[in-house]
Amino acid sequence: MAATRSAEPHRTRYPAHEVRHPWLSALLDAYHISDTAAREELARETARRAAPPACGPGCSVCCEGQVIPVSVFEVLGLWWYVAEMLKGRARHGVRKNLLERGAEDTRPTPVACPFLVRRSCAVYPVRPFICRQHHVFGRPCQPGENLRQARPGDIFNTAQDRARDMAWLLLPLYGVAQDDIDRRFERGYVQGRSRDLHSLPLANLVTHMDAAAKRKTDNHA
């Protein structure tokens, strides 16, 4: 989904933040597994098709009018990154998007992702799994196009073989015991607890952004 960038060979570390938010390390480790698998699988698929994915800079069709399933800890990652890490135009753009959405967006048709700023993902380091693993070959997606009907062969989802490894990192965050992880994974534990990003009270995030900005100002006063 959105613009595809080169996956980093090493996972970015946020030492102070990972100490303050104990769940963050597991989430970032799981994202790194997903990105590493995507990089390797896309390289093989590109060689097989003799053409790279159609996703590229400025490509944002997948970010507009789509359901975006997210789990609790993916949401926490977004909240953390937006409130504590975003700066400059990206922060201003996200805040503007969130305020325009309102506290309760009840429109039946999903709108653009609120983290899409100038056709670029403002939260790329913590984008949800669906955004990391969904890729398209052939021609770029067109607005309103139903890929699953029109050209399912161009859809390429990555990291499916590493899902269990990611589950072993994430399920303990939900209080799942190690001897129960495989059973819960097979039953789709995390997927069953996921929600569409658009259904969340996203405007509440503005409060967290403003509080984080005030803390930084007070600390430098």
C-alpha positions in Angstrom: 0.0 0.0 0.0 1.2 3.5 -0.8 4.7 4.2 -1.9 7.1 1.4 -1.5 10.5 2.3 0.0 13.5 0.1 0.5 13.2 -1.9 3.7 16.0 -1.1 6.2 18.4 -4.1 6.8 18.5 -3.3 10.5 15.6 -2.4 12.8 15.6 1.2 13.9 15.9 1.6 17.7 14.2 4.1 19.9 15.9 3.3 23.3 14.2 5.8 25.5 10.8 5.2 24.0 11.1 1.5 24.1 11.9 1.6 27.8 8.9 3.9 28.4 6.5 1.8 26.3 7.3 -1.9 27.0 5.1 -3.1 24.1 7.0 -1.1 21.5 10.0 -3.3 21.1 7.9 -6.4 20.3 5.8 -4.4 17.7 8.9 -3.0 16.0 10.5 -6.4 16.0 7.4 -7.9 14.3 7.4 -5.1 11.8 11.0 -5.7 11.0 10.3 -9.4 10.4 7.5 -8.4 8.0 9.7 -5.9 6.2 12.6 -8.3 5.8 10.4 -11.0 4.4 8.8 -8.4 2.0 12.2 -7.3 0.8 13.3 -10.8 0.0 10.0 -12.0 -1.5 9.6 -8.9 -3.6 13.1 -9.3 -5.0 12.3 -12.9 -6.0 8.9 -11.9 -7.5 10.5 -9.0 -9.4 13.0 -11.4 -10.9 10.3 -13.9 -11.8 8.1 -11.3 -13.5 11.0 -9.3 -14.9 9.4 -6.1 -13.6 9.3 -4.3 -10.3 6.1 -3.7 -8.3 3.9 -0.9 -9.6 3.8 0.7 -6.1 6.0 3.8 -6.0 6.5 7.4 -4.7 3.2 9.3 -4.9 1.1 6.1 -5.2 -1.7 6.4 -2.6 -4.8 4.8 -4.2 -4.6 2.0 -1.6 -4.8 4.6 1.1 -8.1 6.1 0.0 -11.5 4.6 0.4 -10.2 1.3 1.8 -10.8 -0.6 5.0 -7.6 -0.7 7.0 -7.7 -3.4 9.6 -5.5 -2.7 12.7 -4.9 -4.5 16.0 -4.6 -2.8 19.4 -0.8 -2.6 19.3 -0.7 -1.4 15.8 -3.0 1.4 16.9 -0.7 2.1 20.0 2.2 2.3 17.6 0.5 4.9 15.5 -0.6 6.9 18.5 3.0 6.9 19.9 4.6 7.8 16.6 2.1 10.6 15.8 2.2 12.1 19.3 5.9 11.8 20.1 7.8 11.5 16.9 6.1 13.4 14.1 7.5 16.9 13.3 7.0 19.8 10.9 4.7 19.6 7.9 3.9 15.9 8.5 2.7 16.6 12.0 0.7 19.7 10.9 -0.9 17.7 8.0 -1.9 14.8 10.2 -3.3 17.1 12.9 -5.4 18.9 10.2 -6.7 15.6 8.8 -7.7 14.4 12.3 -9.5 17.5 13.1 -11.4 17.5 9.8 -12.5 13.9 10.5 -14.3 14.8 13.8 -14.5 12.8 16.9 -17.0 10.3 15.5 -16.8 9.8 11.7 -19.9 7.7 10.8 -19.7 8.0 7.0 -20.5 4.5 5.6 -17.7 4.7 2.9 -14.2 4.8 4.3 -12.3 8.0 3.4 -8.6 8.7 2.9 -6.3 7.4 5.7 -5.8 10.4 8.1 -2.0 9.7 8.0 -1.8 10.4 4.3 -0.2 13.8 3.9 0.5 15.2 0.4 0.0 11.7 -1.0 2.7 10.3 1.3 2.5 8.2 4.4 3.4 10.3 7.4 3.7 7.3 9.7 5.6 5.0 7.4 7.9 3.5 10.1 4.9 2.3 12.0 2.4 1.7 9.2 0.1 -1.3 9.8 0.9 -4.8 8.6 -1.7 -4.6 5.8 0.2 -1.6 4.4 3.5 -3.5 4.6 2.4 -6.7 3.1 0.1 -5.7 0.2 1.8 -5.1 -3.1 0.7 -4.7 -6.7 2.5 -5.7 -9.9 1.6 -4.7 -13.4 0.2 -1.2 -13.8 -0.5 1.2 -10.8 -3.9 1.0 -9.2 -6.6 3.3 -10.4 -9.2 5.1 -8.2 -12.2 2.9 -7.7 -10.5 -0.2 -9.2 -11.4 -3.5 -7.6 -8.1 -5.4 -7.9 -9.5 -8.7 -6.6 -12.0 -8.7 -9.5 -10.1 -7.0 -12.2 -6.6 -8.5 -11.9 -6.1 -10.7 -8.9 -2.9 -12.0 -10.4 -1.2 -8.7 -9.9 -1.8 -8.8 -6.1 1.2 -10.0 -4.2 1.0 -10.3 -0.4 4.3 -10.8 1.5 5.4 -12.3 4.8 2.6 -14.8 5.0 5.1 -17.5 5.9 6.4 -15.4 8.8 3.1 -14.8 10.4 3.7 -17.4 13.1 7.0 -15.8 14.0 5.3 -12.4 14.4 2.5 -14.0 16.5 5.1 -15.3 18.9 6.2 -11.7 19.5 2.8 -10.1 19.6 0.4 -12.5 21.3 2.2 -12.3 24.7 1.3 -8.6 24.7 -2.3 -9.7 24.9 -1.5 -11.9 27.9 -1.4 -15.2 25.9 0.8 -17.8 27.5 3.6 -19.3 25.5 2.1 -22.8 25.5 -1.1 -21.3 24.0 0.3 -19.1 21.3 0.2 -21.7 18.4 -3.4 -22.6 19.2 -4.5 -18.9 19.4 -2.6 -18.1 16.2 -4.3 -20.9 14.3 -7.7 -19.5 15.4 -6.8 -16.0 14.2 -6.6 -14.4 17.6 -5.2 -11.0 16.5 -7.3 -10.8 13.4 -10.4 -11.4 15.4 -9.6 -8.4 17.6 -8.7 -6.0 14.8 -10.9 -3.1 13.8 -11.0 -0.8 10.8 -8.8 2.2 11.4 -11.6 4.5 10.2 -13.9 3.2 12.9 -11.7 4.5 15.7 -12.2 7.9 17.5 -9.2 9.3 15.6 -9.8 12.9 16.6 -8.9 11.9 20.2 -5.3 11.6 19.0 -5.1 15.4 18.6 -5.3 15.6 22.4 -2.3 13.3 22.7 -0.4 15.3 20.1 -1.0 18.6 21.9 -0.2 17.1 25.3 3.1 15.7 24.0 4.0 19.0 22.4 3.3 20.8 25.7 5.5 18.4 27.6 8.4 19.1 25.2 7.9 22.8 25.5 7.8 22.6 29.4 10.9 20.4 29.4 12.8 23.0 27.4 11.5 26.0 29.4 
